[in-house]
Amino acid sequence: MLFIPIIYFIVFHYLPLGGIVVAFKQYNIFQGIWDSPWVGLAHFKEVFASGEFRTALKNTIVLNLGELFITFPFPIVLAVLLNEMSNQRMKKLTQTVLYLPHFLSMVVIAGIVYQVFGTSGIVNNVLSSFHIGPVNFVGDSSKWRAIYWGTGIWMGAGYGMIVYLAAMAGINVELYDAAYMDGAGRWKRIWHVTLPQIRPTVVTMTIMNVGKILSISFERPYLMGNVLVQDVSSVISTYVYSVGLQAGRYDFATAVGLFQSIVAVCMVVAANQVAKRLGEEGIM
């Protein structure tokens, strides 16, 4: 039973690691990976000297920190509220509705965002009826970031909620009964029973999100961004796309990707060590 998964990981996850050497070579598509000349750390020096890369790096960190501190608590809140809901039919309906955006294509979501917040979108049509606007939500840098984070909450809160609901399902009911017998109300039972019991799951999810500080999807900033907000929507993934695929500099793009991976591993290890020092189990 393990043979096929092992072969899958070897072929698609471990063998491609040999391509990392491209980051240290002047890659020529006709010479191939191994016959291309070595250039050492030249690509990495060029990466850190590039103003466009520094802008993309800053935007990636800002957007991901916003995801970590702004959008991360929402799944926990939703899971707690659903866990306290007594009407099972309404609970299942609400859970389905909240989870549904997770299955939508990013192209569809970006289209919805422009239909709602565009200059001729639904929000501006409502504002115009009150003689306000139009407001360029998707063309203003600060407003674009707020829409980006809000879209992240709408897309990802349902999935995270399922994770925490699964953790809450494993809580011993006797703990709630004991707290109730001690006179604890609903809010105290949430604070003293529910949240402490799901703390290991929260810590694990936090460590995984900290490791993604420099990793960001390509589709969301690329499809939601435009030339007016390029100063805040240009991230590492779109930068790799422009220099790697559009400009054909595969070696340079590989150096950027390797830098991302190394920093991600260091962030995960550091966050895990901090969690252990605070008395948590961590993930390693």
N, C-alpha and C positions, 0 to 999 in steps of 0.2 A: 504493500500500500504506500510505502514511503518512496518507492523507486521513482515514480513519475515526478513528484514534487522536488526530489533531490536533483534529478536531471534538469528540471525547469530552472532551478536556482543556479545550477552550474553553468548552463548555456546562456541564460539571459541576465544573470546578475554577477557572476564571478569571471567568466571568460572576457566579457567586455571591459573589465578593469584594466586589461592590457593596453587599452586605448588611451589610458592616462598619460603615457609617455609622449603623446602628441603635444601636451602642454610644454614640453621641454625641447621640442623640435621645430624647425622651419618646415612645416608640413607641405608636401607637394603631392597632389592627388595622383600624379602620374608615377611618382617614385614609390608611393606607398608609405605606410607608417614606419617600417623598420629601415628603409633606405633613405629616408629624409634626413638632412643634416641636423646635428644637435646644436641648440642655441642656449642651453642652460636655463637660467632664470630671466632671460631677456624679456619674455612675454609678461612675466609677473611685474618686472620693473615698469614696463609700458602701461600695464593695468593701473598700478598705483599712481602713475604720473598723469593719467587721463582725467581731465576735468569732468567729462561725461560719466565716467565710471564713479567718481566720487559723488556726483549728483544722484546717480541711480542707487548707490549704496545708502546714501542718506535717506532717500525716499523709501527704500525697502525697509530700513530700520524703523522709520516713523510710522509707516502703515502697519507693520507687524506689531509694534509696541501698542498701537491703537487697538489692533485686534486682540492683543493679550489682556489689556487693562479695561477696554470698553466692552468688547463683545464676549469675552470669556465668562463673566458672571451670569449672563442671561440664561444659558442652558441649566445652570444650577437652580436659579429662581423658578424657571418653568417646571423643572422636575419636582421641586418641593411643592409647588402649587398643585400640580397634577396628582402628586402622591396623596395630598390631603383632600382631594375631591372624592366625595362619597358616591356620586351618581356615575356608575360604571359605563353606561351608554354614552353620556356626555364626555366622560374621560377619554374613551376610545376615539370618539369623533374629534375632539380637540387635539389629541395626539396625532391623528392622521393628518389633520389640516396643517399642523405645525411642522410635520415631517415632510410634507409634500414638496416644498421648494427645493429640498436637497436633491430631488430627482430631475429637476429642470436643467436644461442645457444652459450654459453660460451665455450663449448667443441669444437665447430667448430672454434671459434675465436682463441682459444689457439692453435689449429692445424695449422691455417693459420700463426700465429706468428712464430711457429717453422719451418714451411715450408719456410718462408721468411727470418727469422733472424738466423736460425740454422747454424751450422758449414758447412753443405752441402746445405744450403738454397739458395734462389735466390740472396740475397744481396752478399753473399760470392762468389757465382759463377761469378757475375759481377766484384767483386773486384779481383778475381783470373785472369780474362782476362787482368787486368792492373798490374798483378804480385804483388798484395797486399793481405795480409792475409794468411790463414783465420783468421777472427776476431770472438772471442767467445762472441757474443752479449748477448746470453741468459745465459751465465755462468759467466759473470762479474757483480759484484754487482751494480756499478754505471750505467753501460749500461742497466742492467735489469730494474732499476727504470725508466730510460728514456723511455724504451719500454713499461713499465706498464702504465705510464702517457700518452704516445702517443696512446696506445690502448684505454685508457679511453676517449680520445678526439674523436677518430674514432667511438667508440660505442655510446657515450652519447651526442655528439654535436648536432646531428640531432634532438633528442628528446627535448633538451633544446631550440633549435632553434624554434620548433613549439610553445612552450610556449610563447616566446618573440614575435613571429609573431602574435599570437593571441592578445597579449597586444597592438601591434602596429596597429592592425585592428580597435581598439577602439579609436584611436586618431582622434580628430576632424580635418577634411580636411581644415577647415577654418584657422586653425593655420598655416598650410603650406602656404596657399594663402597669409595670412597677412605677414608672414616672407618674402615671395617672393616679395611682393609689397614694402617691406622695403629695398629691395636690397640684401637680404641674398642669398648666393649661396647654392649649394647642401650640402657642408660640414657644413656650418653654420646652415642650417635647421636641419641637423642630430644632431648637437651639442646642439642647443638651443630649438629644438622642440621634436625630436624623443626620445633622451636619457632622458630628464627630464620627459617626459610623461610615459616612461616605468620604471622609477625609483622605484615606489612602488613594481612592480613585481620583479625587481632586488634585492630589500631589502628582500622581502619574501623568494626568492630562496636562498639568502645568509644566512639568519637565519636558514633555513632548513638544509643547508649544514654544518653550524657550529655545529648544533646538531648531525651531523653524524661523528664528529671528531674521536670518539672511536668506531664507528660502521662501519664495512667493510664486504663486501660480502665474502663468503667462496670460491665460485667457481673460481673467477679470480686469487687470489694469489695462491690457491692450484694447479690449472691446469697450470698456467704459471710458477710457481716456480719449482725448482729442488734442489738437494742436494748441488750444487755448490753455490747457492745464498740463502741458508736457513737462513743466518744471516740477510738478508734484506727482505726475502719473508715470514718469519714466523710472522703471525699476530694473533690477539686475536681469530678470528674465527677458524683458523687452530689449535691454541693452545687448544681451547675448544673441538674441534673435537678429538684431540689426547688424552687429559686427560679425556674427558667426555664419548666418545663412544668407543674409542680403549682401554682405560684403565678401563672403566666401573665406573668412579668416577662421578656419576651424581650430587651428592651434591656439589662437588668442582666446577664442570662446571656451576651449577646453581648460585653459589656465584660470579663467574666471570661475568656471564650474568647479574646478578642484579647490580653489580658494573657498568657495561657498561650503563645500563638503567638509573641509578641514575645520572651518569655524563652527559649523553645525555640530560636529562631533565634540569639539571642545566645550561648546555651550551646554550640550546634554550632560557631559561628564561633570562640569562645574555645577549645574543645577542639581544633579543627583547627589553630589557631595554636600551641597548646602542643605538639601532635604534630610540627609542622614545626620548631619550635625544638629538639625532641629528635632531629631528624634523620630523621623519618619523612615519607612522602609526603603523608599526610592525604587528604582527599576533595575538596578544592577547590584 
